[in-house]
Amino acid sequence: MSKAKKGDVYVERRPEGDYAVRQEHSKRASTTAPTQAKAIAKAQKMFPDVRPDVERVRHTNKGKPDQWRKA
């Protein structure tokens, strides 16, 4: 697996309800997980030098769905 550059790893919710870890411009997920927390942990293990961008999936006082935050 090639090393990711800073800022190009994403944790996104899939239509199936689980979460995908993927690199920018990739067509397929690097891995999937049943929860966002587990997907973040997998992303951090797979890409230790990168802080993944995480899709917001609920409304909070810091953002709404379809926005991104750093893990």
VEXTOR-653220 format. One record per residue: x, y, z of N, C-alpha, C, O in turn; residue number from 1; residue in three letters. Coordinates in Angstrom, 1 decimal. Atoms other than C-alpha are relative to their C-alpha. Last residue first. Layout:
N
n.c1/n.c2/n.c3/ca.c1/ca.c2/ca.c3/c.c1/c.c2/c.c3/o.c1/o.c2/o.c3/pos/code
X/Y/Z/X/Y/Z/X/Y/Z/X/Y/Z/NUM/ala
...
This chain:
71
n.c1/n.c2/n.c3/ca.c1/ca.c2/ca.c3/c.c1/c.c2/c.c3/o.c1/o.c2/o.c3/pos/code
0.1/1.0/-1.0/-10.2/12.8/13.8/1.0/0.3/1.1/1.0/-0.4/2.1/71/ala
-1.2/0.9/-0.2/-10.4/16.0/11.8/-0.2/-0.9/1.1/-0.8/-0.6/2.1/70/lys
-0.8/-0.4/-1.1/-13.9/17.3/10.9/1.3/-0.9/0.0/1.3/-1.9/-0.6/69/arg
-1.1/0.8/-0.4/-16.0/17.3/7.8/0.7/0.5/1.2/0.7/1.7/1.5/68/trp
-1.2/-0.8/-0.3/-19.4/18.6/6.8/1.1/-1.0/0.5/0.8/-2.1/0.8/67/gln
-0.7/-0.4/1.3/-22.1/16.6/5.1/1.0/1.0/0.2/1.5/1.7/-0.7/66/asp
-0.4/1.0/0.9/-24.1/16.4/8.4/0.5/0.6/-1.3/0.2/1.7/-1.7/65/pro
1.1/0.8/0.5/-24.1/19.4/10.6/0.5/-1.0/-0.9/1.6/-1.0/-1.4/64/lys
0.2/0.3/1.4/-21.5/21.3/12.6/-1.2/-0.8/-0.3/-1.9/-1.2/0.6/63/gly
-1.2/-0.4/0.7/-20.0/22.5/15.9/-0.2/-0.3/-1.5/0.7/0.0/-2.3/62/lys
-0.2/-1.5/-0.2/-23.2/22.6/18.0/1.2/0.4/-0.8/1.5/1.6/-0.9/61/asn
-0.6/-0.3/-1.2/-24.0/19.1/16.6/0.1/1.5/0.1/-0.2/2.2/-0.8/60/thr
-0.1/-1.5/-0.3/-26.2/17.7/13.9/0.6/0.2/1.4/0.3/-0.5/2.3/59/his
1.1/-0.5/-0.8/-25.4/14.1/12.9/0.2/1.5/0.3/1.3/2.0/0.1/58/arg
1.2/0.7/0.3/-23.3/12.2/10.5/-1.2/0.4/0.8/-2.3/-0.2/0.7/57/val
0.9/-0.2/-1.1/-20.2/14.4/10.3/-1.3/-0.7/-0.4/-1.8/-0.6/-1.6/56/arg
1.3/-0.5/0.4/-17.7/12.9/7.8/-0.9/0.2/1.2/-1.0/-0.8/2.0/55/glu
1.2/0.8/-0.3/-14.3/12.4/9.2/-1.3/0.7/-0.3/-1.5/1.8/0.0/54/val
1.2/-0.8/0.0/-11.1/13.7/7.7/-1.2/-0.9/0.2/-1.3/-1.9/-0.4/53/asp
1.1/0.1/1.0/-8.2/11.5/8.7/-1.1/1.0/0.1/-1.3/1.5/1.3/52/pro
1.2/-0.1/-0.8/-5.1/12.7/10.6/-1.2/0.0/-1.0/-1.4/0.9/-1.8/51/arg
1.1/-0.8/0.5/-2.2/11.3/8.7/-1.1/0.1/1.0/-1.5/-0.9/1.6/50/val
-0.5/-1.4/0.1/1.2/10.0/9.8/-1.1/0.9/-0.5/-0.8/2.1/-0.7/49/asp
-0.3/-0.6/-1.3/-0.3/6.7/11.2/0.5/1.5/-0.1/0.5/2.2/0.9/48/pro
-0.6/-1.2/0.4/-2.1/5.7/8.0/0.5/0.8/1.2/-0.1/1.9/1.5/47/phe
-0.4/0.2/1.4/-3.3/2.1/8.5/0.9/1.2/-0.5/1.8/1.0/-1.3/46/met
-1.0/1.1/0.0/-3.5/2.4/12.3/0.6/-0.2/-1.4/1.8/-0.4/-1.5/45/lys
-1.2/-0.4/-0.7/-5.1/5.8/12.2/1.1/-1.1/0.1/2.2/-0.7/0.0/44/gln
-0.6/-1.0/0.8/-7.6/4.7/9.6/1.3/0.4/0.6/2.4/0.6/-0.1/43/ala
-0.7/0.7/1.1/-8.4/1.5/11.6/0.7/1.0/-0.9/1.9/0.7/-1.4/42/lys
-1.1/0.8/-0.6/-9.1/3.6/14.7/0.7/-0.7/-1.1/2.0/-0.8/-1.1/41/ala
-1.1/-1.0/-0.3/-11.2/6.1/12.7/1.2/-0.8/0.5/2.3/-0.5/0.1/40/ile
-0.6/-0.4/1.3/-13.2/3.1/11.2/1.1/1.1/0.3/2.1/1.0/-0.4/39/ala
-0.8/1.1/0.5/-13.8/1.7/14.7/0.7/0.3/-1.3/1.8/0.0/-1.5/38/lys
-1.1/0.0/-0.9/-15.1/5.1/16.0/1.0/-1.1/-0.4/2.2/-0.9/-0.4/37/ala
-0.9/-1.1/0.3/-17.4/5.5/13.0/1.3/-0.1/0.8/2.4/0.1/0.3/36/gln
0.2/-1.3/-0.7/-18.9/2.1/13.6/1.0/1.0/-0.5/2.1/0.7/-0.9/35/thr
1.4/-0.1/-0.3/-19.4/-1.2/11.6/-0.3/1.4/0.7/-1.4/1.8/0.7/34/pro
0.3/0.3/-1.4/-16.0/-0.9/9.9/-1.4/0.3/0.4/-2.1/1.1/-0.3/33/ala
1.2/-0.5/-0.6/-14.7/-0.8/6.4/-0.1/-0.4/1.4/0.6/-1.3/1.9/32/thr
0.6/0.9/-1.0/-11.3/-1.0/4.7/-1.4/0.6/0.4/-1.7/1.7/0.2/31/thr
-1.1/0.8/-0.5/-9.3/0.6/1.9/-0.4/-1.1/1.0/0.1/-2.2/1.1/30/ser
-0.4/-0.3/-1.4/-12.6/1.7/0.3/1.3/-0.9/0.3/1.4/-2.0/-0.1/29/ala
0.5/0.9/-1.0/-12.9/1.6/-3.4/0.6/0.3/1.3/1.6/1.0/1.5/28/arg
1.4/0.5/0.3/-12.8/4.1/-6.2/-0.5/-0.9/1.0/-1.7/-1.1/1.1/27/lys
0.1/1.5/0.2/-9.8/6.0/-4.8/-1.5/-0.3/-0.3/-2.4/0.4/0.1/26/ser
0.0/0.5/1.4/-9.5/9.7/-5.6/-0.1/-1.5/-0.1/0.0/-2.0/-1.3/25/his
0.5/-0.9/1.0/-8.6/10.6/-2.0/0.1/-0.6/-1.4/1.2/-1.2/-1.7/24/glu
-0.9/-1.0/0.4/-7.9/7.6/0.2/-0.6/0.9/-1.1/-1.5/0.4/-1.8/23/gln
-0.5/-0.1/1.4/-10.6/5.6/1.8/0.9/1.1/-0.2/0.9/2.1/0.5/22/arg
-1.3/-0.8/-0.1/-11.8/4.4/5.2/0.5/0.0/-1.5/0.7/-1.1/-2.0/21/val
-1.1/0.3/0.9/-15.5/3.3/4.9/1.2/0.9/0.3/1.1/2.1/0.6/20/ala
-0.9/-1.1/0.3/-18.2/3.3/7.6/1.2/-0.5/-0.9/1.8/-1.6/-0.6/19/tyr
-1.3/0.1/-0.7/-21.2/1.1/8.0/0.8/1.1/-0.5/0.4/2.1/-1.1/18/asp
0.1/-0.3/-1.5/-24.9/2.0/7.3/1.4/-0.2/0.7/1.5/0.2/1.8/17/gly
0.3/1.2/-0.8/-25.1/0.3/3.9/-0.1/0.2/1.5/-0.6/-0.7/2.2/16/glu
1.5/0.2/0.1/-25.4/3.7/2.2/-0.4/-1.3/0.8/-1.5/-1.4/1.3/15/pro
0.5/0.6/1.3/-21.8/4.3/3.4/-1.5/-0.2/0.0/-2.1/-0.2/1.1/14/arg
1.1/0.9/-0.2/-20.7/6.7/6.1/-0.4/-0.5/-1.4/-0.6/0.3/-2.3/13/arg
1.3/-0.4/0.5/-17.3/8.2/5.4/-1.0/-1.0/0.3/-0.7/-2.2/0.4/12/glu
0.9/0.9/-0.6/-13.8/8.2/7.0/-1.4/0.5/-0.4/-1.9/1.5/0.0/11/val
1.4/-0.4/-0.4/-11.4/10.0/4.7/-0.7/-1.2/0.7/-0.5/-2.3/0.3/10/tyr
0.6/1.2/-0.5/-7.6/9.9/4.0/-1.4/0.4/0.6/-1.4/1.4/1.4/9/val
0.8/0.7/1.1/-6.2/12.6/1.8/-0.5/-1.3/0.5/-0.5/-2.2/-0.4/8/asp
1.3/-0.5/0.4/-5.2/15.2/4.4/-0.7/-0.7/-1.1/-1.8/-0.3/-1.5/7/gly
0.8/-0.6/-1.0/-1.5/14.5/4.6/-1.3/0.6/-0.5/-1.3/1.3/-1.5/6/lys
-0.5/-1.3/-0.3/-0.2/12.3/1.9/-0.9/0.6/1.0/-2.1/0.2/1.1/5/lys
0.9/-1.1/0.2/-0.9/8.6/2.0/0.6/1.4/0.3/1.5/1.4/1.2/4/ala
0.2/-0.9/-1.1/1.8/6.0/1.8/-0.9/1.2/-0.4/-0.8/1.7/-1.5/3/lys
-0.8/-1.2/0.1/1.3/3.4/-0.9/-0.3/0.9/1.2/-1.4/0.9/1.8/2/ser
0.8/-1.2/0.0/0.0/0.0/0.0/0.9/1.2/0.0/1.9/1.3/0.7/1/met
